[in-house]
Amino acid sequence: MAESGEPVFTIPISANNIYGFCFWAGRTEGKKSKQEIGAKTIEKYIHGLKSWHLLHGAKYPDWVEPTVKILLRSSAKADALVPLKEKKGAVHLKNLVFLVKALVMSNPKGKAVLDLALVAFWGMARLGELTSPFPHGDLDPRTSVFKDNVNWEKAGDKTLAVLTLQDAKTCKPGETQKIKLQPLTNLLCPLFRDRMEAVHLTKDIVIKAPSAVWQQGGFQNLTGHSFCVGGASLRTAMGFRAKEICKIGRWVLNCYELYIRPYSQQEVEESIDLLAKLDLLWNLANTLEAGIPQEASGSGQGK
């Protein structure tokens, strides 16, 4: 940073460094800078600095707090004048169908990305919880999802897949979280037992493939996070109770509302109709594959 003329901040941090960081990172009314970090984010950074000093037994200059509060208030005032960023879009069923058509016949990596995308949508999971931080090398069992983390359990006449997440974002230290996936009778089913190829998927890889497909289909404002948002938004549109959505998404209180993108009545009807058509086509394909005629064939054989 020194070579580029930007300030250098070191730890243990001094009072002047903290002031300098607030001035450098925060917004100033009437001026623009290339970083322009929001006041709330700066506050989180400072909290992280305090934690570092506490962990390493270093002295944090507490006397800066009154001045920092004033600086953050000034930055927050400038933040309020900036237009809000557009919320990340939600993946709809039609987007998933388009993704399936694009990737279902692709290479093993593409198929693995598709499988993971379906799991993220129906499991309302963040991509970072399901992907590897590195594309190569040994995986860390404390942060990755392995085959051993997938179990099957009976629920009535259905068999559910249960994924155990070791490093979920909302997970408390030492605890794990589970995602339960139900089978669907259509091509958007998130359960698959027959794909044995091992492909390490990083978050970047998983985001790249769908992004290219979205661009081909002309779909706007869809990101990696849109799968989680899409799963939550669809369930809300279909009348799921808030308690059920929070349980599936492993959320507490009403923070799930941040993920909801409202459906119009037309979008609700289109989604219901699309699911029904997908189920019908899937059942028809299975029937034809099994060689069972749809109507009496006149062979004289009874059922």
C-alpha positions, 0 to 999 in steps of 0.5 A: 500500500505504501508504494501506491500512496495509500496509508499503511495500518499495522497491529498492535494498532495505535490511536492515530492508526484508528483515526486514520483508518476511519478517515480513509475507509469512511464516506465523506459528504460531497467527496468520493473515494474508491473504497467508501466502506459503510459505517456499519462495516467499519464498526465491525472491522474495529470490533475485529481489531479489538478481538485481535488485541484481546486474543494476543494480550495487546493493549487496545487504545480504549480512549479513542472510543468517543472520537471514533463514535463521532467519526462513524456518525459522520460517515453514517450521515454520508452513507444515508445520502447514497442510493441503496444497492439493489437487492440480490435477486432470487432464483425462480423455478424457471431459472432452475429449469434453464440451468438443468437444461444447460448443465445436465449433459455437461462434463462431471464438473458441470453436473456437480455444480448443478447438483450443488445448486439444487441442494443450495436452492431446496436446502436454502444453504449458502454456497460457502457452506457447501463448497471447498475453499481450495480447488486442489489438495486435501480437504479440511474435515472441519470445514468441508462436506464429505460423503460421510456427512450425508446420511439417509433417513426414512420419513414415512414412505419417503427417504430423506438425505441429511447433510451435516454442515461442519462450518455453517455461518450461523453455527455456534462453535463446536456445533454442527447444523443439518440440512434435510432434503426431500425427494421430488418427482421431477428433474429439479430433485436435489437427491442423487445417488448415482454420480460417483465422480469426486469433484472439489467445488470451490465457491468461485467455480460454482458461481461461474458456471450458473453465471454463464448460464444466466447470461445466456438466458438473459436473467439479471441480478442473479448471484451465488446467494440467489439460490438461498434467497430463491429457496426461501422466497419460493416457500414464502410464496407457497404459504410456508409458515415463518417458523418452518422457513427458519427451521429449514434455513437454520435461522433464528428470529426474523432474520429470514425476512432479509432473504425474501423477495416477494412473488406476484400472484402471476409468479405464484401461479406460474410456479405452481403450474411449472411444478405440476408440469415437471411432475407430470413429465417426470412421471410420464418419462418413468412410465415409458422407461418402465414399458408400462402402457398409459392405456389398455393395450388390448393384450388381454393382460390385467394389471 
